[in-house]
Amino acid sequence: MCWQELWERRGCGSGGYYTGGGRQRLDRFLIRIVKMSLRKQTPSDFLKQIIGRPVVVKLNSGVDYRGVLACLDGYMNIALEQTEEYVNGQLKNKYGDAFIRGNNVLYISTQKRRM
Amino acid sequence: MPELVDKCIGSRIHIVMKSDKEIVGTLLGFDDFVNMVLEDVTEFEITPEGRRITKLDQILLNGNNITMLVPGGEGPEV
């Protein structure tokens, strides 16, 4: 059996890996590689990365705090600087330094753009 | 042993919380407590008007309040 028949059988088309069925397989393979290597980021990696950045911390109560992340720990206890407190989207208070107990935290988000 | 949630890493996921809130984003990773790191996140408050808040960049979502995960989900219909 010549290589051409083999190639057709595998659904690769006459262009080799870069056309038809061969291309799809290549794409799927590459997508899997990209998924696996580009971005596996666990919470602890994330926490190390964001220190010093401006963040939004939302509490279970719905209150929002925006400030620069000074430090945090594995319990999601947070220390912020230059903090603004938003309740229902409205600025309520400003604090130079704020400490938030982690059990209240719903999420911590970095902010590139305002809502 | 790879878990079911591992398969969602890299895809869109829709997260329903205990309260009337849902989060849609791309799953970057998670830990043993199912705290989740997400990207390109939209936050939905489920009210009669269906309020929506869009945030960019990355968030760490506390796993404490998560009720349900929907892989590939788009979120509530609005």
N, CA and C atoms of all chains as a GROMACS GRO file, in nm:
protein
  579
    1MET      N    1   0.085  -0.120   0.000
    1MET     CA    2   0.000   0.000   0.000
    1MET      C    3   0.088   0.124   0.000
    2CYS      N    4   0.061   0.213  -0.091
    2CYS     CA    5   0.151   0.326  -0.100
    2CYS      C    6   0.114   0.432   0.004
    3TRP      N    7   0.205   0.524   0.025
    3TRP     CA    8   0.184   0.622   0.132
    3TRP      C    9   0.065   0.712   0.102
    4GLN      N   10   0.035   0.724  -0.030
    4GLN     CA   11  -0.078   0.811  -0.064
    4GLN      C   12  -0.209   0.753  -0.014
    5GLU      N   13  -0.224   0.621  -0.031
    5GLU     CA   14  -0.347   0.558   0.018
    5GLU      C   15  -0.356   0.571   0.169
    6LEU      N   16  -0.247   0.547   0.234
    6LEU     CA   17  -0.244   0.561   0.380
    6LEU      C   18  -0.287   0.700   0.422
    7TRP      N   19  -0.232   0.796   0.352
    7TRP     CA   20  -0.261   0.936   0.382
    7TRP      C   21  -0.409   0.966   0.366
    8GLU      N   22  -0.469   0.917   0.254
    8GLU     CA   23  -0.611   0.938   0.231
    8GLU      C   24  -0.692   0.874   0.342
    9ARG      N   25  -0.652   0.756   0.377
    9ARG     CA   26  -0.725   0.684   0.481
    9ARG      C   27  -0.729   0.760   0.612
   10ARG      N   28  -0.620   0.820   0.644
   10ARG     CA   29  -0.614   0.892   0.772
   10ARG      C   30  -0.692   1.023   0.765
   11GLY      N   31  -0.748   1.053   0.650
   11GLY     CA   32  -0.829   1.174   0.637
   11GLY      C   33  -0.745   1.300   0.633
   12CYS      N   34  -0.625   1.288   0.590
   12CYS     CA   35  -0.538   1.405   0.591
   12CYS      C   36  -0.545   1.482   0.460
   13GLY      N   37  -0.610   1.427   0.359
   13GLY     CA   38  -0.618   1.501   0.233
   13GLY      C   39  -0.486   1.501   0.161
   14SER      N   40  -0.482   1.562   0.045
   14SER     CA   41  -0.361   1.552  -0.034
   14SER      C   42  -0.260   1.658   0.002
   15GLY      N   43  -0.295   1.746   0.089
   15GLY     CA   44  -0.199   1.852   0.122
   15GLY      C   45  -0.115   1.818   0.242
   16GLY      N   46  -0.134   1.697   0.299
   16GLY     CA   47  -0.054   1.664   0.415
   16GLY      C   48  -0.121   1.716   0.542
   17TYR      N   49  -0.041   1.757   0.638
   17TYR     CA   50  -0.095   1.797   0.766
   17TYR      C   51  -0.171   1.928   0.761
   18TYR      N   52  -0.150   2.007   0.658
   18TYR     CA   53  -0.201   2.142   0.664
   18TYR      C   54  -0.332   2.164   0.592
   19THR      N   55  -0.395   2.056   0.541
   19THR     CA   56  -0.526   2.074   0.478
   19THR      C   57  -0.622   1.969   0.529
   20GLY      N   58  -0.750   1.994   0.509
   20GLY     CA   59  -0.856   1.896   0.534
   20GLY      C   60  -0.851   1.839   0.674
   21GLY      N   61  -0.869   1.706   0.680
   21GLY     CA   62  -0.877   1.639   0.811
   21GLY      C   63  -0.748   1.653   0.889
   22GLY      N   64  -0.638   1.660   0.816
   22GLY     CA   65  -0.509   1.673   0.884
   22GLY      C   66  -0.499   1.803   0.959
   23ARG      N   67  -0.555   1.907   0.898
   23ARG     CA   68  -0.551   2.038   0.962
   23ARG      C   69  -0.633   2.038   1.090
   24GLN      N   70  -0.748   1.971   1.084
   24GLN     CA   71  -0.831   1.969   1.205
   24GLN      C   72  -0.761   1.898   1.318
   25ARG      N   73  -0.696   1.790   1.284
   25ARG     CA   74  -0.627   1.717   1.390
   25ARG      C   75  -0.514   1.800   1.446
   26LEU      N   76  -0.444   1.869   1.358
   26LEU     CA   77  -0.336   1.955   1.404
   26LEU      C   78  -0.389   2.065   1.495
   27ASP      N   79  -0.500   2.125   1.454
   27ASP     CA   80  -0.561   2.231   1.536
   27ASP      C   81  -0.600   2.179   1.672
   28ARG      N   82  -0.664   2.065   1.674
   28ARG     CA   83  -0.710   2.012   1.804
   28ARG      C   84  -0.592   1.982   1.893
   29PHE      N   85  -0.489   1.928   1.832
   29PHE     CA   86  -0.369   1.896   1.908
   29PHE      C   87  -0.305   2.022   1.966
   30LEU      N   88  -0.296   2.125   1.882
   30LEU     CA   89  -0.234   2.250   1.926
   30LEU      C   90  -0.318   2.316   2.034
   31ILE      N   91  -0.450   2.310   2.017
   31ILE     CA   92  -0.537   2.372   2.118
   31ILE      C   93  -0.516   2.305   2.252
   32ARG      N   94  -0.501   2.176   2.250
   32ARG     CA   95  -0.479   2.106   2.376
   32ARG      C   96  -0.348   2.147   2.440
   33ILE      N   97  -0.248   2.160   2.359
   33ILE     CA   98  -0.116   2.201   2.412
   33ILE      C   99  -0.126   2.340   2.471
   34VAL      N  100  -0.189   2.430   2.398
   34VAL     CA  101  -0.200   2.569   2.445
   34VAL      C  102  -0.276   2.574   2.577
   35LYS      N  103  -0.386   2.502   2.581
   35LYS     CA  104  -0.466   2.502   2.705
   35LYS      C  105  -0.384   2.455   2.823
   36MET      N  106  -0.308   2.352   2.801
   36MET     CA  107  -0.239   2.294   2.914
   36MET      C  108  -0.121   2.378   2.959
   37SER      N  109  -0.048   2.436   2.865
   37SER     CA  110   0.074   2.501   2.907
   37SER      C  111   0.057   2.649   2.936
   38LEU      N  112  -0.032   2.718   2.861
   38LEU     CA  113  -0.041   2.862   2.878
   38LEU      C  114  -0.090   2.904   3.015
   39ARG      N  115  -0.195   2.841   3.056
   39ARG     CA  116  -0.262   2.899   3.170
   39ARG      C  117  -0.316   2.800   3.272
   40LYS      N  118  -0.233   2.746   3.358
   40LYS     CA  119  -0.294   2.684   3.474
   40LYS      C  120  -0.251   2.770   3.590
   41GLN      N  121  -0.343   2.832   3.650
   41GLN     CA  122  -0.307   2.924   3.756
   41GLN      C  123  -0.392   2.897   3.878
   42THR      N  124  -0.328   2.855   3.983
   42THR     CA  125  -0.405   2.826   4.102
   42THR      C  126  -0.422   2.954   4.184
   43PRO      N  127  -0.514   2.952   4.277
   43PRO     CA  128  -0.535   3.068   4.363
   43PRO      C  129  -0.408   3.117   4.433
   44SER      N  130  -0.322   3.029   4.479
   44SER     CA  131  -0.204   3.079   4.549
   44SER      C  132  -0.109   3.152   4.454
   45ASP      N  133  -0.099   3.106   4.330
   45ASP     CA  134  -0.018   3.177   4.230
   45ASP      C  135  -0.077   3.315   4.206
   46PHE      N  136  -0.206   3.318   4.191
   46PHE     CA  137  -0.277   3.444   4.166
   46PHE      C  138  -0.250   3.544   4.278
   47LEU      N  139  -0.259   3.496   4.402
   47LEU     CA  140  -0.240   3.584   4.516
   47LEU      C  141  -0.099   3.643   4.519
   48LYS      N  142   0.000   3.565   4.483
   48LYS     CA  143   0.136   3.618   4.481
   48LYS      C  144   0.151   3.726   4.375
   49GLN      N  145   0.079   3.710   4.265
   49GLN     CA  146   0.095   3.802   4.153
   49GLN      C  147   0.036   3.938   4.178
   50ILE      N  148  -0.071   3.944   4.256
   50ILE     CA  149  -0.150   4.067   4.256
   50ILE      C  150  -0.111   4.165   4.366
   51ILE      N  151  -0.018   4.126   4.450
   51ILE     CA  152   0.020   4.220   4.557
   51ILE      C  153   0.079   4.346   4.496
   52GLY      N  154   0.033   4.462   4.548
   52GLY     CA  155   0.081   4.589   4.496
   52GLY      C  156  -0.008   4.645   4.387
   53ARG      N  157  -0.101   4.566   4.337
   53ARG     CA  158  -0.188   4.614   4.229
   53ARG      C  159  -0.318   4.671   4.286
   54PRO      N  160  -0.381   4.759   4.210
   54PRO     CA  161  -0.514   4.804   4.249
   54PRO      C  162  -0.614   4.690   4.231
   55VAL      N  163  -0.694   4.669   4.332
   55VAL     CA  164  -0.790   4.559   4.326
   55VAL      C  165  -0.928   4.605   4.370
   56VAL      N  166  -1.026   4.522   4.337
   56VAL     CA  167  -1.162   4.539   4.388
   56VAL      C  168  -1.190   4.418   4.475
   57VAL      N  169  -1.232   4.442   4.597
   57VAL     CA  170  -1.268   4.332   4.685
   57VAL      C  171  -1.416   4.340   4.712
   58LYS      N  172  -1.488   4.237   4.677
   58LYS     CA  173  -1.632   4.239   4.704
   58LYS      C  174  -1.661   4.145   4.819
   59LEU      N  175  -1.741   4.193   4.911
   59LEU     CA  176  -1.776   4.113   5.027
   59LEU      C  177  -1.907   4.040   5.004
   60ASN      N  178  -1.934   3.942   5.089
   60ASN     CA  179  -2.060   3.869   5.081
   60ASN      C  180  -2.180   3.961   5.094
   61SER      N  181  -2.160   4.069   5.168
   61SER     CA  182  -2.270   4.163   5.191
   61SER      C  183  -2.299   4.248   5.068
   62GLY      N  184  -2.209   4.245   4.969
   62GLY     CA  185  -2.231   4.325   4.849
   62GLY      C  186  -2.152   4.454   4.849
   63VAL      N  187  -2.092   4.488   4.962
   63VAL     CA  188  -2.010   4.609   4.970
   63VAL      C  189  -1.879   4.586   4.895
   64ASP      N  190  -1.834   4.693   4.832
   64ASP     CA  191  -1.723   4.689   4.741
   64ASP      C  192  -1.608   4.773   4.796
   65TYR      N  193  -1.486   4.723   4.790
   65TYR     CA  194  -1.372   4.805   4.833
   65TYR      C  195  -1.269   4.811   4.722
   66ARG      N  196  -1.228   4.931   4.688
   66ARG     CA  197  -1.126   4.947   4.586
   66ARG      C  198  -1.003   5.011   4.647
   67GLY      N  199  -0.890   4.947   4.625
   67GLY     CA  200  -0.768   5.004   4.680
   67GLY      C  201  -0.648   4.928   4.627
   68VAL      N  202  -0.532   4.965   4.678
   68VAL     CA  203  -0.409   4.896   4.639
   68VAL      C  204  -0.383   4.784   4.738
   69LEU      N  205  -0.362   4.665   4.688
   69LEU     CA  206  -0.344   4.549   4.774
   69LEU      C  207  -0.207   4.553   4.842
   70ALA      N  208  -0.209   4.569   4.974
   70ALA     CA  209  -0.082   4.574   5.047
   70ALA      C  210  -0.035   4.432   5.077
   71CYS      N  211  -0.126   4.351   5.133
   71CYS     CA  212  -0.093   4.210   5.150
   71CYS      C  213  -0.218   4.129   5.178
   72LEU      N  214  -0.204   3.999   5.167
   72LEU     CA  215  -0.315   3.912   5.200
   72LEU      C  216  -0.260   3.776   5.238
   73ASP      N  217  -0.349   3.691   5.293
   73ASP     CA  218  -0.302   3.559   5.333
   73ASP      C  219  -0.396   3.452   5.278
   74GLY      N  220  -0.370   3.330   5.318
   74GLY     CA  221  -0.445   3.217   5.263
   74GLY      C  222  -0.590   3.212   5.307
   75TYR      N  223  -0.624   3.288   5.409
   75TYR     CA  224  -0.763   3.295   5.452
   75TYR      C  225  -0.840   3.405   5.380
   76MET      N  226  -0.771   3.469   5.284
   76MET     CA  227  -0.826   3.586   5.215
   76MET      C  228  -0.844   3.705   5.308
   77ASN      N  229  -0.776   3.707   5.422
   77ASN     CA  230  -0.764   3.832   5.497
   77ASN      C  231  -0.685   3.929   5.409
   78ILE      N  232  -0.729   4.056   5.406
   78ILE     CA  233  -0.672   4.151   5.310
   78ILE      C  234  -0.635   4.281   5.378
   79ALA      N  235  -0.520   4.335   5.342
   79ALA     CA  236  -0.484   4.470   5.384
   79ALA      C  237  -0.477   4.557   5.259
   80LEU      N  238  -0.554   4.666   5.259
   80LEU     CA  239  -0.559   4.756   5.144
   80LEU      C  240  -0.509   4.894   5.183
   81GLU      N  241  -0.456   4.965   5.085
   81GLU     CA  242  -0.421   5.105   5.106
   81GLU      C  243  -0.505   5.192   5.013
   82GLN      N  244  -0.526   5.318   5.054
   82GLN     CA  245  -0.604   5.414   4.973
   82GLN      C  246  -0.736   5.352   4.932
   83THR      N  247  -0.812   5.312   5.030
   83THR     CA  248  -0.932   5.234   5.004
   83THR      C  249  -1.055   5.322   4.988
   84GLU      N  250  -1.137   5.283   4.893
   84GLU     CA  251  -1.267   5.349   4.878
   84GLU      C  252  -1.375   5.243   4.898
   85GLU      N  253  -1.477   5.280   4.972
   85GLU     CA  254  -1.585   5.187   5.001
   85GLU      C  255  -1.708   5.224   4.920
   86TYR      N  256  -1.759   5.130   4.843
   86TYR     CA  257  -1.877   5.155   4.761
   86TYR      C  258  -1.992   5.068   4.809
   87VAL      N  259  -2.103   5.134   4.839
   87VAL     CA  260  -2.223   5.061   4.876
   87VAL      C  261  -2.328   5.092   4.770
   88ASN      N  262  -2.382   4.986   4.709
   88ASN     CA  263  -2.478   5.007   4.598
   88ASN      C  264  -2.420   5.096   4.489
   89GLY      N  265  -2.294   5.079   4.462
   89GLY     CA  266  -2.234   5.156   4.354
   89GLY      C  267  -2.199   5.298   4.392
   90GLN      N  268  -2.230   5.337   4.514
   90GLN     CA  269  -2.203   5.475   4.555
   90GLN      C  270  -2.086   5.482   4.651
   91LEU      N  271  -1.998   5.576   4.632
   91LEU     CA  272  -1.884   5.594   4.720
   91LEU      C  273  -1.930   5.641   4.857
   92LYS      N  274  -1.895   5.563   4.957
   92LYS     CA  275  -1.943   5.597   5.091
   92LYS      C  276  -1.834   5.649   5.182
   93ASN      N  277  -1.713   5.590   5.169
   93ASN     CA  278  -1.608   5.623   5.265
   93ASN      C  279  -1.472   5.609   5.200
   94LYS      N  280  -1.375   5.676   5.258
   94LYS     CA  281  -1.238   5.654   5.213
   94LYS      C  282  -1.152   5.623   5.334
   95TYR      N  283  -1.069   5.522   5.322
   95TYR     CA  284  -0.982   5.487   5.433
   95TYR      C  285  -0.838   5.484   5.385
   96GLY      N  286  -0.746   5.536   5.468
   96GLY     CA  287  -0.605   5.528   5.431
   96GLY      C  288  -0.558   5.383   5.429
   97ASP      N  289  -0.595   5.311   5.534
   97ASP     CA  290  -0.560   5.170   5.540
   97ASP      C  291  -0.684   5.092   5.583
   98ALA      N  292  -0.701   4.974   5.525
   98ALA     CA  293  -0.816   4.894   5.563
   98ALA      C  294  -0.774   4.749   5.576
   99PHE      N  295  -0.825   4.684   5.678
   99PHE     CA  296  -0.804   4.541   5.696
   99PHE      C  297  -0.940   4.471   5.687
  100ILE      N  298  -0.945   4.372   5.598
  100ILE     CA  299  -1.071   4.300   5.579
  100ILE      C  300  -1.054   4.156   5.622
  101ARG      N  301  -1.144   4.108   5.704
  101ARG     CA  302  -1.136   3.970   5.749
  101ARG      C  303  -1.181   3.877   5.637
  102GLY      N  304  -1.104   3.774   5.613
  102GLY     CA  305  -1.122   3.692   5.495
  102GLY      C  306  -1.253   3.619   5.483
  103ASN      N  307  -1.318   3.590   5.595
  103ASN     CA  308  -1.442   3.513   5.585
  103ASN      C  309  -1.554   3.592   5.518
  104ASN      N  310  -1.536   3.724   5.507
  104ASN     CA  311  -1.638   3.807   5.444
  104ASN      C  312  -1.621   3.822   5.294
  105VAL      N  313  -1.505   3.776   5.243
  105VAL     CA  314  -1.471   3.809   5.105
  105VAL      C  315  -1.540   3.717   5.006
  106LEU      N  316  -1.607   3.777   4.909
  106LEU     CA  317  -1.668   3.701   4.800
  106LEU      C  318  -1.568   3.682   4.686
  107TYR      N  319  -1.507   3.793   4.642
  107TYR     CA  320  -1.400   3.781   4.544
  107TYR      C  321  -1.300   3.894   4.554
  108ILE      N  322  -1.184   3.868   4.496
  108ILE     CA  323  -1.080   3.969   4.481
  108ILE      C  324  -1.054   3.979   4.331
  109SER      N  325  -1.061   4.102   4.278
  109SER     CA  326  -1.041   4.118   4.135
  109SER      C  327  -0.937   4.225   4.107
  110THR      N  328  -0.852   4.200   4.008
  110THR     CA  329  -0.765   4.308   3.962
  110THR      C  330  -0.851   4.397   3.874
  111GLN      N  331  -0.812   4.522   3.863
  111GLN     CA  332  -0.893   4.609   3.778
  111GLN      C  333  -0.806   4.680   3.676
  112LYS      N  334  -0.834   4.650   3.550
  112LYS     CA  335  -0.767   4.726   3.445
  112LYS      C  336  -0.856   4.840   3.402
  113ARG      N  337  -0.988   4.813   3.406
  113ARG     CA  338  -1.082   4.914   3.360
  113ARG      C  339  -1.194   4.930   3.459
  114ARG      N  340  -1.249   5.045   3.472
  114ARG     CA  341  -1.361   5.066   3.563
  114ARG      C  342  -1.489   5.016   3.497
  115MET      N  343  -1.586   4.980   3.579
  115MET     CA  344  -1.712   4.925   3.528
  115MET      C  345  -1.789   5.028   3.446
  116MET      N  346  -0.543   1.178   4.057
  116MET     CA  347  -0.654   1.145   3.968
  116MET      C  348  -0.720   1.274   3.919
  117PRO      N  349  -0.721   1.296   3.790
  117PRO     CA  350  -0.774   1.424   3.738
  117PRO      C  351  -0.923   1.437   3.770
  118GLU      N  352  -0.962   1.560   3.811
  118GLU     CA  353  -1.101   1.579   3.849
  118GLU      C  354  -1.181   1.633   3.734
  119LEU      N  355  -1.312   1.629   3.752
  119LEU     CA  356  -1.403   1.678   3.649
  119LEU      C  357  -1.379   1.826   3.620
  120VAL      N  358  -1.351   1.902   3.724
  120VAL     CA  359  -1.334   2.047   3.706
  120VAL      C  360  -1.208   2.077   3.625
  121ASP      N  361  -1.109   1.992   3.634
  121ASP     CA  362  -0.986   2.011   3.556
  121ASP      C  363  -1.015   2.022   3.408
  122LYS      N  364  -1.116   1.949   3.363
  122LYS     CA  365  -1.146   1.950   3.221
  122LYS      C  366  -1.195   2.085   3.173
  123CYS      N  367  -1.246   2.164   3.266
  123CYS     CA  368  -1.300   2.295   3.228
  123CYS      C  369  -1.194   2.403   3.217
  124ILE      N  370  -1.074   2.372   3.265
  124ILE     CA  371  -0.972   2.478   3.265
  124ILE      C  372  -0.945   2.522   3.122
  125GLY      N  373  -0.950   2.655   3.102
  125GLY     CA  374  -0.930   2.709   2.968
  125GLY      C  375  -1.061   2.737   2.898
  126SER      N  376  -1.172   2.686   2.950
  126SER     CA  377  -1.301   2.714   2.884
  126SER      C  378  -1.386   2.808   2.967
  127ARG      N  379  -1.493   2.853   2.904
  127ARG     CA  380  -1.590   2.937   2.973
  127ARG      C  381  -1.664   2.850   3.076
  128ILE      N  382  -1.694   2.912   3.187
  128ILE     CA  383  -1.770   2.840   3.289
  128ILE      C  384  -1.866   2.937   3.354
  129HIS      N  385  -1.980   2.887   3.394
  129HIS     CA  386  -2.086   2.968   3.454
  129HIS      C  387  -2.102   2.916   3.595
  130ILE      N  388  -2.090   3.005   3.692
  130ILE     CA  389  -2.092   2.965   3.833
  130ILE      C  390  -2.213   3.025   3.902
  131VAL      N  391  -2.292   2.940   3.967
  131VAL     CA  392  -2.408   2.988   4.039
  131VAL      C  393  -2.374   2.988   4.188
  132MET      N  394  -2.401   3.101   4.253
  132MET     CA  395  -2.368   3.114   4.395
  132MET      C  396  -2.489   3.080   4.482
  133LYS      N  397  -2.466   3.073   4.612
  133LYS     CA  398  -2.575   3.046   4.704
  133LYS      C  399  -2.677   3.160   4.702
  134SER      N  400  -2.626   3.282   4.686
  134SER     CA  401  -2.716   3.397   4.681
  134SER      C  402  -2.765   3.417   4.537
  135ASP      N  403  -2.836   3.525   4.513
  135ASP     CA  404  -2.887   3.551   4.378
  135ASP      C  405  -2.779   3.615   4.292
  136LYS      N  406  -2.670   3.541   4.275
  136LYS     CA  407  -2.561   3.597   4.196
  136LYS      C  408  -2.501   3.488   4.112
  137GLU      N  409  -2.461   3.524   3.988
  137GLU     CA  410  -2.395   3.427   3.902
  137GLU      C  411  -2.274   3.491   3.836
  138ILE      N  412  -2.174   3.408   3.813
  138ILE     CA  413  -2.049   3.459   3.756
  138ILE      C  414  -2.017   3.379   3.631
  139VAL      N  415  -1.981   3.447   3.524
  139VAL     CA  416  -1.938   3.377   3.402
  139VAL      C  417  -1.796   3.421   3.370
  140GLY      N  418  -1.710   3.324   3.341
  140GLY     CA  419  -1.573   3.363   3.308
  140GLY      C  420  -1.497   3.247   3.248
  141THR      N  421  -1.372   3.272   3.215
  141THR     CA  422  -1.285   3.166   3.165
  141THR      C  423  -1.207   3.111   3.283
  142LEU      N  424  -1.213   2.980   3.302
  142LEU     CA  425  -1.150   2.920   3.419
  142LEU      C  426  -0.999   2.907   3.398
  143LEU      N  427  -0.924   2.970   3.488
  143LEU     CA  428  -0.779   2.959   3.479
  143LEU      C  429  -0.724   2.853   3.574
  144GLY      N  430  -0.791   2.838   3.688
  144GLY     CA  431  -0.743   2.737   3.782
  144GLY      C  432  -0.827   2.736   3.908
  145PHE      N  433  -0.799   2.638   3.992
  145PHE     CA  434  -0.874   2.628   4.117
  145PHE      C  435  -0.789   2.551   4.217
  146ASP      N  436  -0.837   2.545   4.340
  146ASP     CA  437  -0.762   2.471   4.442
  146ASP      C  438  -0.852   2.368   4.510
  147ASP      N  439  -0.801   2.310   4.617
  147ASP     CA  440  -0.875   2.203   4.686
  147ASP      C  441  -1.009   2.248   4.742
  148PHE      N  442  -1.020   2.375   4.773
  148PHE     CA  443  -1.145   2.426   4.828
  148PHE      C  444  -1.238   2.476   4.719
  149VAL      N  445  -1.197   2.456   4.593
  149VAL     CA  446  -1.271   2.509   4.479
  149VAL      C  447  -1.285   2.661   4.488
  150ASN      N  448  -1.185   2.729   4.543
  150ASN     CA  449  -1.169   2.871   4.514
  150ASN      C  450  -1.124   2.873   4.368
  151MET      N  451  -1.174   2.971   4.290
  151MET     CA  452  -1.147   2.966   4.147
  151MET      C  453  -1.085   3.094   4.096
  152VAL      N  454  -0.989   3.078   4.005
  152VAL     CA  455  -0.931   3.194   3.938
  152VAL      C  456  -0.993   3.202   3.799
  153LEU      N  457  -1.055   3.318   3.770
  153LEU     CA  458  -1.127   3.334   3.644
  153LEU      C  459  -1.079   3.459   3.572
  154GLU      N  460  -1.109   3.465   3.443
  154GLU     CA  461  -1.066   3.578   3.361
  154GLU      C  462  -1.183   3.625   3.276
  155ASP      N  463  -1.179   3.753   3.237
  155ASP     CA  464  -1.286   3.809   3.153
  155ASP      C  465  -1.423   3.781   3.214
  156VAL      N  466  -1.439   3.827   3.334
  156VAL     CA  467  -1.553   3.786   3.414
  156VAL      C  468  -1.670   3.881   3.400
  157THR      N  469  -1.791   3.825   3.390
  157THR     CA  470  -1.913   3.904   3.401
  157THR      C  471  -1.988   3.858   3.523
  158GLU      N  472  -2.030   3.955   3.602
  158GLU     CA  473  -2.101   3.924   3.726
  158GLU      C  474  -2.248   3.959   3.706
  159PHE      N  475  -2.336   3.868   3.737
  159PHE     CA  476  -2.479   3.893   3.721
  159PHE      C  477  -2.547   3.893   3.857
  160GLU      N  478  -2.624   3.999   3.882
  160GLU     CA  479  -2.709   3.998   4.001
  160GLU      C  480  -2.848   3.959   3.952
  161ILE      N  481  -2.902   3.852   4.007
  161ILE     CA  482  -3.030   3.803   3.956
  161ILE      C  483  -3.143   3.877   4.027
  162THR      N  484  -3.190   3.979   3.961
  162THR     CA  485  -3.304   4.057   4.012
  162THR      C  486  -3.408   4.060   3.901
  163PRO      N  487  -3.530   4.110   3.929
  163PRO     CA  488  -3.630   4.122   3.822
  163PRO      C  489  -3.576   4.198   3.701
  164GLU      N  490  -3.487   4.297   3.726
  164GLU     CA  491  -3.432   4.372   3.612
  164GLU      C  492  -3.310   4.303   3.552
  165GLY      N  493  -3.251   4.207   3.622
  165GLY     CA  494  -3.134   4.138   3.568
  165GLY      C  495  -3.012   4.225   3.557
  166ARG      N  496  -2.962   4.278   3.667
  166ARG     CA  497  -2.845   4.366   3.663
  166ARG      C  498  -2.721   4.290   3.625
  167ARG      N  499  -2.631   4.356   3.556
  167ARG     CA  500  -2.509   4.291   3.512
  167ARG      C  501  -2.389   4.383   3.533
  168ILE      N  502  -2.280   4.328   3.584
  168ILE     CA  503  -2.157   4.406   3.602
  168ILE      C  504  -2.048   4.333   3.526
  169THR      N  505  -1.978   4.402   3.438
  169THR     CA  506  -1.869   4.335   3.367
  169THR      C  507  -1.735   4.380   3.422
  170LYS      N  508  -1.651   4.282   3.458
  170LYS     CA  509  -1.518   4.318   3.503
  170LYS      C  510  -1.418   4.255   3.408
  171LEU      N  511  -1.304   4.313   3.394
  171LEU     CA  512  -1.202   4.254   3.310
  171LEU      C  513  -1.092   4.196   3.397
  172ASP      N  514  -0.990   4.146   3.336
  172ASP     CA  515  -0.875   4.093   3.407
  172ASP      C  516  -0.914   3.970   3.489
  173GLN      N  517  -0.849   3.951   3.600
  173GLN     CA  518  -0.866   3.823   3.667
  173GLN      C  519  -0.928   3.838   3.803
  174ILE      N  520  -1.003   3.737   3.846
  174ILE     CA  521  -1.055   3.740   3.980
  174ILE      C  522  -1.030   3.609   4.051
  175LEU      N  523  -1.020   3.617   4.183
  175LEU     CA  524  -1.018   3.499   4.267
  175LEU      C  525  -1.152   3.493   4.336
  176LEU      N  526  -1.230   3.390   4.305
  176LEU     CA  527  -1.362   3.377   4.362
  176LEU      C  528  -1.358   3.281   4.480
  177ASN      N  529  -1.411   3.325   4.593
  177ASN     CA  530  -1.412   3.244   4.713
  177ASN      C  531  -1.507   3.126   4.695
  178GLY      N  532  -1.457   3.007   4.718
  178GLY     CA  533  -1.536   2.887   4.693
  178GLY      C  534  -1.646   2.863   4.793
  179ASN      N  535  -1.640   2.936   4.904
  179ASN     CA  536  -1.736   2.922   5.012
  179ASN      C  537  -1.881   2.933   4.969
  180ASN      N  538  -1.906   3.020   4.872
  180ASN     CA  539  -2.043   3.054   4.836
  180ASN      C  540  -2.090   2.990   4.706
  181ILE      N  541  -2.006   2.903   4.649
  181ILE     CA  542  -2.042   2.845   4.520
  181ILE      C  543  -2.142   2.731   4.540
  182THR      N  544  -2.246   2.731   4.458
  182THR     CA  545  -2.343   2.623   4.460
  182THR      C  546  -2.325   2.530   4.341
  183MET      N  547  -2.313   2.587   4.222
  183MET     CA  548  -2.313   2.502   4.103
  183MET      C  549  -2.219   2.554   3.997
  184LEU      N  550  -2.158   2.461   3.923
  184LEU     CA  551  -2.071   2.499   3.812
  184LEU      C  552  -2.131   2.446   3.682
  185VAL      N  553  -2.139   2.531   3.580
  185VAL     CA  554  -2.191   2.489   3.450
  185VAL      C  555  -2.082   2.512   3.346
  186PRO      N  556  -2.018   2.406   3.300
  186PRO     CA  557  -1.912   2.425   3.200
  186PRO      C  558  -1.969   2.475   3.069
  187GLY      N  559  -1.900   2.571   3.009
  187GLY     CA  560  -1.943   2.621   2.879
  187GLY      C  561  -2.068   2.706   2.885
  188GLY      N  562  -2.117   2.737   3.006
  188GLY     CA  563  -2.242   2.811   3.016
  188GLY      C  564  -2.224   2.959   2.986
  189GLU      N  565  -2.330   3.022   2.940
  189GLU     CA  566  -2.325   3.163   2.904
  189GLU      C  567  -2.380   3.252   3.014
  190GLY      N  568  -2.444   3.192   3.112
  190GLY     CA  569  -2.501   3.275   3.217
  190GLY      C  570  -2.651   3.287   3.201
  191PRO      N  571  -2.712   3.364   3.289
  191PRO     CA  572  -2.857   3.379   3.282
  191PRO      C  573  -2.898   3.452   3.156
  192GLU      N  574  -3.014   3.424   3.107
  192GLU     CA  575  -3.059   3.489   2.985
  192GLU      C  576  -3.110   3.628   3.017
  193VAL      N  577  -3.054   3.725   2.953
  193VAL     CA  578  -3.102   3.862   2.975
  193VAL      C  579  -3.119   3.932   2.842
   0.00000   0.00000   0.00000
